[in-house]
Amino acid sequence: MTHLVAVVSITLYLLATALFLLQLWRPSKTGRTQRTASICCVLAFLLHSVTIGLVLRDPSFFALENGADYFLWVSWVLGLVFLIFRRWFDYPMLGAFIAPAIVLFMGSSSYLLHQDASSLVSAGGEKAGQDLVVSLLHGVPALVAVVSLVLALAVSIVFLVVERRIKRRTALALEAGGLNLQLLDRLNTHLVRIGFVAISLVIVSGGLWAVMERKSVFTLDTSVVSGLVVWLLLAAILFVRLVLRWSPRKISRLTVVVAGSFLLSVFVVLALAGRMTHVAMWS
């Protein structure tokens, strides 16, 4: 049942992506394509939520150590934020980037769940109480940081595409959606700030936990190093924006590089390696 609901949800997200792309290149005068894509997104998110509920019913889910639970929550929060954004930004290009990102995280979660299926049989939920506190202080800010970076990446790409099309004077269909470069730039700024604050909380909570557990505050595993690197890079983005006053185009390009590199490292570490590298620190 869980597998069927998840597959249908992913299919609807993909259908919504195709409709968003169709609306971009062949705008519907009646708005039917846009409305259909929106309906697909809503239905996909509802089934996505059902999938979350079904998975959480299994206590062994909390014993996973390969990042499947993390990817699943990232995909769900992305869907939630996207639906909220669509109340203000009814624009197909954002959907054309964010909906595939949701599918990517959902698919990665499914892959990791199936990869670790054998360990789920013997895994128990005895760490649930301890992990709840850890999730609130460390996992939730990490989740917010990743979602912010995914959205910042999508918004930055959209900014660069829209700017290029406007310069070529082929953006009439894009302008009809009511979205402008200033709005995209302001949204990008807010997302980077949120991501910076969230990663700061992750670093602080992780350090406090290590001190309380009498463990090393800094190790050379990829999760700790990548968190510190991304924190520095986001600080650099805010510095060049607020202090050096870089142009929105340069900021968008820098954001694409930073967010894209971080997300790529996440998939390399979790999806290819098959587990979270600093799980050993929590044992």
C-alpha positions in Angstrom: 0.0 0.0 0.0 2.8 2.4 0.9 4.7 1.7 -2.3 1.5 2.2 -4.4 0.6 5.5 -2.8 4.2 6.8 -3.2 4.4 5.8 -6.8 1.1 7.5 -7.6 2.3 10.6 -5.8 5.6 10.7 -7.8 3.7 10.2 -11.0 1.4 13.1 -10.3 4.4 15.3 -9.5 6.0 14.3 -12.8 2.7 15.1 -14.6 2.6 18.5 -13.0 6.2 19.1 -14.1 5.3 18.3 -17.7 2.3 20.6 -17.6 4.4 23.4 -16.1 6.9 23.0 -18.9 4.0 23.0 -21.5 2.6 26.1 -20.0 6.0 27.8 -20.3 6.4 27.1 -24.0 2.8 27.0 -25.1 0.8 29.2 -22.7 -2.9 28.3 -22.4 -5.1 31.3 -23.0 -7.8 29.8 -20.8 -5.4 28.8 -18.1 -6.5 25.2 -18.2 -3.0 23.8 -18.3 -1.9 25.8 -15.2 -5.0 24.8 -13.3 -4.5 21.1 -14.1 -0.9 21.3 -13.0 -2.0 22.9 -9.7 -4.6 20.2 -9.2 -1.9 17.5 -9.8 0.4 19.2 -7.3 -2.3 19.3 -4.6 -3.3 15.6 -5.2 0.4 14.6 -5.3 1.0 16.4 -2.0 -2.0 14.7 -0.3 -0.8 11.3 -1.4 2.7 12.3 -0.3 1.3 13.1 3.1 -0.4 9.7 3.2 2.9 8.1 2.4 4.6 9.9 5.3 1.8 8.7 7.6 2.1 5.1 6.5 5.9 5.0 6.8 5.8 6.6 10.3 3.5 3.8 11.5 6.5 1.4 11.2 8.7 1.9 14.4 11.7 0.5 12.6 11.6 3.6 10.3 13.2 5.6 13.2 16.1 3.1 13.4 17.2 3.9 9.8 20.8 5.1 9.5 21.1 5.7 5.8 19.3 9.0 5.3 16.0 7.6 3.9 13.9 9.3 6.6 15.8 12.5 6.1 15.2 12.5 2.3 11.5 11.7 2.8 11.0 14.7 5.1 12.9 17.0 2.8 10.7 16.1 -0.1 7.5 16.6 2.0 8.5 20.0 3.3 9.5 21.1 -0.2 6.0 20.1 -1.4 4.4 22.0 1.5 6.5 25.2 1.0 5.9 25.0 -2.8 2.1 24.9 -2.3 2.3 27.9 0.1 4.5 29.8 -2.3 2.0 29.2 -5.1 -0.5 31.4 -3.3 1.7 34.3 -4.0 3.8 33.1 -7.0 1.5 31.5 -9.4 4.2 30.9 -11.9 5.0 27.8 -14.0 8.7 28.1 -14.1 9.1 27.7 -10.4 7.0 24.5 -10.5 9.1 23.2 -13.4 12.2 23.2 -11.1 10.7 22.5 -7.7 8.4 19.6 -8.6 11.3 17.5 -10.1 13.3 18.3 -6.9 10.5 16.8 -4.8 10.6 13.7 -7.1 14.3 13.4 -6.7 14.2 13.4 -2.9 11.2 11.1 -2.8 13.0 8.7 -5.2 16.2 8.8 -3.2 14.2 8.0 -0.1 12.5 5.1 -1.7 15.9 3.8 -3.0 17.5 4.0 0.4 14.5 2.4 2.1 14.6 -0.6 -0.3 18.4 -0.8 0.1 18.2 -1.1 3.8 15.1 -3.3 3.9 16.9 -6.2 5.4 18.0 -4.2 8.4 14.5 -3.0 9.0 13.4 -6.5 9.9 15.7 -6.7 12.9 15.8 -3.0 13.7 14.0 -1.7 16.7 12.6 1.6 17.9 14.4 1.7 21.2 16.3 4.9 20.2 13.1 6.8 19.4 13.0 8.9 22.6 16.7 9.9 22.3 16.3 10.6 18.6 13.3 12.9 19.1 15.4 15.4 21.1 18.2 15.2 18.6 15.8 15.7 15.7 14.3 18.8 17.3 17.6 20.5 18.1 19.7 19.3 15.2 17.6 17.5 12.6 14.8 20.2 12.2 17.3 23.1 11.5 19.2 20.8 9.1 15.9 20.0 7.3 15.1 23.8 7.0 18.6 24.5 5.7 18.3 21.9 2.9 14.8 23.0 1.9 16.0 26.6 1.8 19.0 25.8 -0.3 16.9 23.8 -2.8 14.4 26.7 -3.1 17.2 29.2 -3.4 18.8 27.1 -6.2 15.5 27.0 -8.1 14.8 30.7 -7.6 18.3 31.6 -8.7 18.1 29.5 -11.8 14.7 31.1 -12.6 16.1 34.6 -12.1 19.0 33.9 -14.6 16.6 32.4 -17.2 14.1 35.2 -16.9 16.7 37.9 -17.1 18.2 36.3 -20.2 14.9 36.0 -21.9 14.0 39.6 -21.1 17.2 40.8 -22.6 16.4 38.8 -25.7 12.9 40.2 -25.6 11.3 36.7 -25.7 9.8 36.9 -22.2 6.3 38.0 -23.0 4.8 34.7 -21.8 6.9 34.8 -18.7 6.0 38.4 -17.8 2.3 37.5 -18.1 2.7 35.5 -14.9 3.3 38.7 -12.9 6.7 37.6 -11.6 9.6 40.1 -11.9 13.3 40.0 -11.3 13.1 42.2 -8.2 10.7 39.8 -6.5 12.9 36.8 -7.4 16.0 38.6 -6.0 14.2 39.5 -2.8 13.0 35.9 -2.4 16.5 34.6 -3.0 17.8 36.9 -0.3 15.3 35.6 2.3 16.0 32.0 1.5 19.8 32.4 1.8 19.3 34.1 5.2 17.0 31.3 6.4 19.5 28.7 5.2 22.4 30.5 7.0 20.5 30.8 10.3 19.4 27.2 10.1 22.9 25.8 9.4 24.2 28.0 12.2 21.8 26.3 14.5 22.8 22.9 13.2 26.5 23.6 13.9 25.8 25.0 17.4 23.5 22.2 18.4 25.9 19.6 17.1 28.8 21.1 19.0 26.7 21.3 22.2 25.7 17.7 21.8 29.3 16.6 21.3 30.4 18.4 24.4 27.6 16.9 26.5 28.5 13.4 25.2 32.2 14.0 25.8 32.9 13.4 22.1 35.1 15.4 19.6 33.4 18.6 18.5 35.1 18.5 15.1 35.8 15.4 13.0 36.9 14.9 9.4 33.7 13.1 8.3 32.0 14.6 5.3 28.8 15.7 7.1 30.6 17.9 9.6 33.1 19.3 7.0 30.3 20.0 4.4 28.2 21.7 7.0 31.0 24.1 8.0 31.9 24.7 4.3 28.3 25.6 3.4 28.0 27.8 6.4 31.1 29.8 5.3 29.8 29.9 1.7 26.4 31.2 2.7 28.1 33.8 4.9 30.2 34.8 1.9 27.0 35.2 -0.2 25.4 37.5 2.4 28.7 39.4 2.7 29.0 40.1 -1.1 25.3 41.0 -1.2 25.0 43.3 1.9 28.6 44.7 2.1 30.1 44.5 -1.4 26.7 45.1 -3.1 27.1 42.6 -5.9 24.5 42.7 -8.7 21.6 40.3 -8.4 22.9 38.4 -11.4 26.2 37.7 -9.8 24.5 36.8 -6.5 22.2 34.3 -8.4 25.2 32.7 -10.1 27.1 32.4 -6.8 24.0 30.9 -5.2 23.6 28.3 -8.0 27.2 27.2 -7.5 27.0 27.1 -3.7 23.5 25.4 -3.4 24.2 23.1 -6.3 27.5 21.9 -4.9 26.0 21.3 -1.5 23.1 19.3 -2.8 25.3 17.3 -5.1 27.5 16.4 -2.1 24.4 15.4 -0.1 23.4 12.9 -2.8 26.9 11.6 -3.2 27.3 11.1 0.6 23.8 9.7 1.3 22.6 8.1 -2.0 25.9 6.6 -3.3 27.5 5.9 0.1 24.1 4.6 1.3 24.3 6.0 4.8 24.9 9.2 6.8 28.6 9.4 7.5 28.3 10.8 11.1 26.0 8.0 12.3 29.0 6.6 14.1 29.2 9.8 16.2 25.7 9.2 17.6 26.3 5.6 18.6 
